[in-house]
Amino acid sequence: MPKENSQRASVLQHVSQNVRRL
């Protein structure tokens, strides 16, 4: 698995949490 994919998943999770907070 590419490293970029892992980083993207982490960012997506962070955004998801931010949206949930909203």
SULWO-V646865 format. One record per backbone hydrogen bond with DSSP energy under -0.5 kcal/mol. NH is the residue of the N-H (numbers start at 0). CO is the residue of the C=O. E is the energy in kcal/mol with one decimal. If there is no record, write none. Layout:
nh={NH/NH}
co={CO/CO}
e={E/E}
This chain:
nh={5/6/7/8/9/10/11/12/13/14/15/16/17/18/19/20/21}
co={1/2/3/4/5/6/7/8/9/10/11/12/13/14/15/16/17}
e={-1.2/-2.3/-2.8/-2.5/-2.1/-2.4/-3.0/-2.5/-2.3/-2.8/-2.6/-2.3/-2.3/-2.8/-2.2/-2.2/-1.7}
